[in-house]
Amino acid sequence: MVRMSLISSSAPRRLIYRLDASIKPAYLERMMERPSYVNGKGRTVILEVSHHAYLQFQHRWELLLGERLDGERLDAVLVEQFKRAHRLQNLKEVERRRIRRHGTGTLFFRTQGFTFVVKDGTIITVEVSDRDSRHLNKI
């Protein structure tokens, strides 16, 4: 059972419910498991993951490491890999070309062989970034 306390706001017909701090609703737990990063203003940006990005990550993880990921394990590994990623600041010509193609809101995060491409708060694709394994992006 969820305990809530009622708080009245200045607006006459608006009621705000404050959840008890000891209770974590399921939707908050799911949000905590989603990939996120801290932007330049110090705010945490929680990202969506496109269906295409899930499929590409699953396929390329299997090609690169030989391990099949499904369901919750796929989510956990993707979030874990994204947490380890760092944002690319000094972009090479290839990344600058991609930004021209995808638009100025495109960010790149790289970790242990994977590049996450983020646009407008959504991970749109995941690519293999190891020099010796980039050919796996074509498969």
C-alpha positions in Angstrom: 0.0 0.0 0.0 1.3 3.4 -0.9 1.2 6.1 1.8 0.7 9.6 0.5 0.3 12.9 2.2 -1.9 15.6 0.7 -0.3 19.0 0.0 -2.4 21.8 -1.1 -0.9 24.2 -3.6 -1.6 27.9 -4.3 -3.8 26.9 -7.2 -7.4 26.3 -6.0 -8.1 23.0 -7.7 -4.7 21.4 -7.8 -3.7 18.8 -5.3 -0.2 17.4 -5.1 0.6 14.1 -3.6 4.0 13.5 -1.9 5.0 9.8 -1.9 6.4 8.5 1.3 10.2 8.4 1.0 10.5 4.8 2.1 8.3 3.6 -0.8 9.7 3.4 -4.3 7.0 3.0 -7.0 7.8 0.7 -9.8 7.9 3.5 -12.4 10.7 5.3 -10.4 12.7 2.0 -10.3 12.4 1.6 -14.0 13.5 5.2 -14.5 16.6 4.6 -12.4 17.5 1.7 -14.6 17.4 3.8 -17.8 20.5 5.2 -19.3 21.3 8.8 -18.4 24.1 11.4 -18.5 24.8 14.7 -16.9 24.6 17.6 -19.4 26.7 20.8 -19.5 24.3 22.6 -17.1 24.7 19.8 -14.5 21.2 18.3 -15.1 20.7 14.6 -15.4 19.2 13.7 -18.8 17.3 10.4 -18.8 17.4 8.7 -22.2 15.0 6.7 -24.2 16.4 3.7 -26.2 15.0 3.2 -29.7 14.0 -0.3 -30.8 16.6 0.0 -33.5 19.3 0.7 -30.9 18.2 -2.4 -28.8 18.4 -4.6 -31.8 21.8 -3.3 -33.0 23.3 -3.6 -29.5 22.0 -7.1 -29.1 23.3 -8.2 -32.5 26.7 -6.5 -32.3 27.2 -7.7 -28.7 26.7 -11.2 -29.9 29.0 -10.8 -32.9 31.7 -9.1 -30.9 31.6 -11.1 -27.7 29.8 -14.3 -28.6 27.2 -13.9 -25.9 23.5 -13.8 -26.6 21.5 -11.2 -24.6 17.7 -11.3 -24.1 15.1 -9.5 -22.1 16.1 -7.9 -18.8 19.8 -9.0 -19.2 19.9 -6.9 -22.5 18.5 -3.9 -20.6 21.0 -4.3 -17.7 24.0 -4.7 -20.0 23.1 -1.8 -22.2 22.6 0.5 -19.2 25.8 -0.7 -17.6 27.8 -0.1 -20.8 26.3 3.4 -21.2 27.2 4.3 -17.6 30.8 3.4 -18.4 30.7 5.5 -21.6 32.2 9.0 -21.8 31.0 11.7 -24.1 33.3 12.5 -27.1 34.3 16.1 -26.9 37.0 16.5 -29.6 35.2 15.2 -32.6 37.0 13.8 -35.6 36.0 14.4 -39.2 33.8 11.3 -39.2 31.8 12.4 -36.2 31.5 16.0 -37.6 30.1 14.5 -40.8 27.6 12.4 -38.9 26.5 15.5 -37.0 25.8 17.2 -40.3 23.8 14.2 -41.4 21.9 13.7 -38.1 21.6 17.3 -37.0 23.3 19.4 -34.3 21.6 17.7 -31.4 23.7 14.5 -31.9 26.0 13.4 -29.1 28.4 10.5 -29.1 29.3 8.4 -26.1 32.1 5.8 -26.4 33.0 2.8 -24.2 34.9 -0.5 -24.5 34.3 -1.0 -28.2 30.9 0.6 -28.6 29.7 4.0 -29.6 26.3 5.2 -28.6 24.7 7.8 -30.8 22.2 10.0 -29.0 19.9 12.5 -30.6 17.1 14.5 -28.9 17.2 12.4 -25.7 17.1 9.1 -27.5 19.8 6.5 -28.1 19.2 6.0 -31.8 21.9 3.4 -32.6 24.8 1.6 -31.1 27.9 0.9 -33.2 31.1 -1.1 -32.8 34.0 1.3 -32.5 37.0 -0.9 -32.2 39.3 -0.4 -35.1 39.8 -4.1 -35.8 36.0 -4.9 -35.5 34.3 -2.0 -37.3 33.5 -4.4 -40.2 30.9 -5.9 -37.9 28.8 -2.8 -38.3 28.2 -3.8 -42.0 26.8 -7.2 -41.1 
